[in-house]
C-alpha cells in the first residue's frame, strides 16, 4: 500500500531548474523545502522504510494557477523534499539502491499549491 505526504507550498518559492539565481538563494529555498518536508512528516508521520526495501517515489505538483508549465523543471524542488524525507528518518537513503524516482507528475489546479509525495514499496 502506498504512503502519501502532502507538503504545502505556502510562501515557499518553487526551485526551478531554469532559474538563474545566486546559489545562496537556491540554497535557502532548498533548506526551506527540506524543512517543510520534515514538518509535514512530523504532522502526519510516515512509517520508516527499512534499508533493505526499495521504493518508487512519485512527486505530484499541484499549482494554484492554470496554464502550461513543465513539471520536469521543478525537479530541484522534489529533490529538496526527498532530502527532507530522508532527514526525517522515513527513508534510509535516496540513492539508486533505495529509491526509484522521483517520478515527476503535474497535478491539477488547487486553491492552495502543494506537492504530494507518494512512496510505494517495490516488490522484490
C-alpha positions as CSV (number, residue, x, y, z in Angstrom):
1,X,0.0,0.0,0.0
2,X,1.4,3.4,-0.9
3,X,2.1,6.2,1.6
4,X,1.5,9.8,0.8
5,X,2.8,13.0,2.3
6,X,1.5,16.4,1.3
7,X,3.8,19.4,1.6
8,X,2.0,22.7,1.3
9,X,3.8,25.4,-0.8
10,X,2.7,28.3,1.3
11,X,5.1,31.1,0.6
12,X,7.9,28.9,-0.4
13,X,9.4,29.6,-3.8
14,X,9.5,26.8,-6.4
15,X,13.0,25.8,-7.2
16,X,13.1,25.7,-11.0
17,X,16.0,24.3,-13.0
18,X,15.5,27.1,-15.5
19,X,16.2,29.8,-12.9
20,X,19.4,31.8,-13.0
21,X,19.7,33.0,-9.4
22,X,22.6,33.2,-7.0
23,X,23.5,29.9,-5.5
24,X,22.8,31.1,-2.0
25,X,19.2,32.0,-3.0
26,X,18.8,28.4,-4.2
27,X,20.4,27.1,-1.1
28,X,18.0,29.0,1.1
29,X,15.0,27.7,-0.9
30,X,16.3,24.2,-0.8
31,X,16.7,24.3,3.0
32,X,13.1,25.7,3.3
33,X,11.6,22.9,1.2
34,X,13.6,20.3,3.1
35,X,12.4,21.7,6.4
36,X,8.8,21.8,5.1
37,X,9.0,18.1,4.3
38,X,10.3,17.3,7.8
39,X,7.5,19.4,9.3
40,X,4.9,17.6,7.1
41,X,6.2,14.2,8.3
42,X,6.0,15.3,11.9
43,X,2.4,16.4,11.4
44,X,1.5,13.1,9.6
45,X,4.3,10.6,10.2
46,X,5.1,8.1,7.5
47,X,6.4,4.6,8.5
48,X,10.1,4.0,8.4
49,X,11.2,2.3,5.2
50,X,13.8,-0.4,6.1
51,X,17.2,0.0,4.5
52,X,16.7,-3.3,2.5
53,X,13.5,-2.1,0.9
54,X,13.4,-0.3,-2.4
55,X,10.6,2.2,-3.0
56,X,9.2,4.1,-6.0
57,X,8.7,7.8,-5.3
58,X,6.2,10.0,-7.3
59,X,6.1,13.8,-6.8
60,X,2.9,15.3,-8.0
61,X,2.9,19.1,-8.2
62,X,-0.4,21.0,-7.8
63,X,-0.3,24.6,-8.6
64,X,-2.7,27.4,-7.8
65,X,-2.9,28.6,-11.4
66,X,-3.9,27.1,-14.6
67,X,-1.9,27.2,-17.8
68,X,1.1,25.4,-19.4
69,X,4.1,24.6,-17.4
70,X,6.9,22.0,-17.4
71,X,6.8,19.8,-14.3
72,X,10.3,18.5,-15.1
73,X,11.8,21.9,-14.4
74,X,10.7,21.5,-10.7
75,X,12.9,18.6,-10.1
76,X,15.2,20.6,-7.7
77,X,12.1,21.2,-5.5
78,X,11.4,17.4,-5.5
79,X,15.0,16.6,-4.6
80,X,14.9,19.0,-1.7
81,X,11.7,17.4,-0.4
82,X,13.2,13.9,-0.8
83,X,16.2,15.0,1.2
84,X,13.9,16.2,3.9
85,X,12.1,12.9,4.0
86,X,15.5,11.2,4.4
87,X,16.4,13.6,7.2
88,X,13.1,12.9,8.9
89,X,14.1,9.3,9.1
90,X,11.4,7.9,6.7
91,X,13.9,6.6,4.1
92,X,17.3,5.1,4.8
93,X,18.7,7.0,1.8
94,X,17.6,8.4,-1.5
95,X,20.3,6.7,-3.6
96,X,19.6,4.4,-6.6
97,X,19.7,1.3,-4.4
98,X,16.8,2.6,-2.2
99,X,14.7,4.9,-4.4
100,X,13.4,4.8,-7.9
101,X,12.4,8.3,-9.0
102,X,11.2,10.8,-8.1
103,X,8.8,10.4,-10.9
104,X,7.6,13.9,-11.7
105,X,3.9,14.5,-12.3
106,X,1.8,17.6,-13.0
107,X,-1.3,17.6,-10.8
108,X,-4.4,19.7,-11.1
109,X,-5.1,23.3,-10.2
110,X,-5.9,23.7,-6.5
111,X,-6.7,26.6,-4.3
112,X,-3.5,26.0,-2.3
113,X,-0.4,24.8,-4.2
114,X,1.3,21.8,-2.8
115,X,3.5,18.8,-3.6
116,X,2.1,15.3,-2.9
117,X,4.8,12.7,-2.4
118,X,3.7,9.1,-2.9
119,X,6.0,6.3,-1.7
120,X,5.4,2.7,-2.9
121,X,7.4,-0.3,-1.9
122,X,8.8,-2.2,-4.9
123,X,8.2,-5.9,-4.9
124,X,11.5,-7.9,-4.6
